[in-house]
Amino acid sequence: MLKTKKVMLQVGDTYSHEFSFNKENVFQFAEVSGDKNPIHLDDEYASKTIFKRRIIHGFLGASIFSKVFGMLFPGEGTVYLSQTLKFMAPMYEDETYTAKFTVLEVIPEKHRAKIETLILDKDGKIITSGEAVVMNPTKI
Amino acid sequence: MLKTKKVMLQVGDTYSHEFSFNKENVFQFAEVSGDKNPIHLDDEYASKTIFKRRIIHGFLGASIFSKVFGMLFPGEGTVYLSQTLKFMAPMYEDETYTAKFTVLEVIPEKHRAKIETLILDKDGKIITSGEAVVMNPTKI
């Protein structure tokens, strides 16, 4: 009888996921997180800042990493252990971004992987960078 | 005429903020982030995991840092530059946690500070740890 070999995460694997957030998402995130900083919510206030217009909460933008890890790559059963985040440039509503993941290290005996996490704009500029460590007992 | 000296952030300053999230917050966060991992939403599924019951999204828990930086400490005008997060233990709905901040470094000429960011449970156990770098042109 043939044994099916499970396909596990490998160093060098990459995964990309396109996404965008709209105005409703930003106001909902402000509500649920309690972060009502006017830079995210108030056009008039935001127009006088270095960003010139309202920006998306960094944590809302970076929540794409949580979504992808939990649902797509590696997916179901993933436990989030750590995440570093550098907010290098602001994110705006209704623009399309790509979350890009690259597996940097795999520790099979602990079912853990270190994964580079990037958010890129449509020109490939890095908007948010960082690294995550995740555990998944069946996929890593 | 007396000049008023602005009170700026100092190394060693601390700030604490109590908070909790409820079930509605968790479901709202799942909606807005797209992270519908059943560990956060499905009682039956969660009961079979190592956590035994539904847990709060790590990013929802840690969004308290974003709220405090933007609204309370140092407050208005804060720009978030970076954040590290270690999710050391799960967070649950309707429990009271404390976000604790300690200023580790101040770079006045860049208006930047490095701040330790912790989430503690009611027994003082560290649930989430990390460090942030924030900029605030008038308060740092």
Interface residues (C-beta under 8 A of the other chain):
Chain A: F19 N25 Q28 F29 E31 V32 S33 G34 D35 K36 N37 P38 I39 H40 I50 H57 G58 F59 L60 A62 S63 I64 F65 S66 K67 G70 M71 E76 T78 V79 Y80 L81 S82 Q83 T84 L85 K86 F87
Chain B: F19 N25 Q28 F29 E31 V32 S33 G34 D35 K36 N37 P38 I39 H40 I50 H57 G58 F59 L60 A62 S63 I64 F65 S66 K67 G70 M71 E76 T78 V79 Y80 L81 S82 Q83 T84 L85 K86 F87
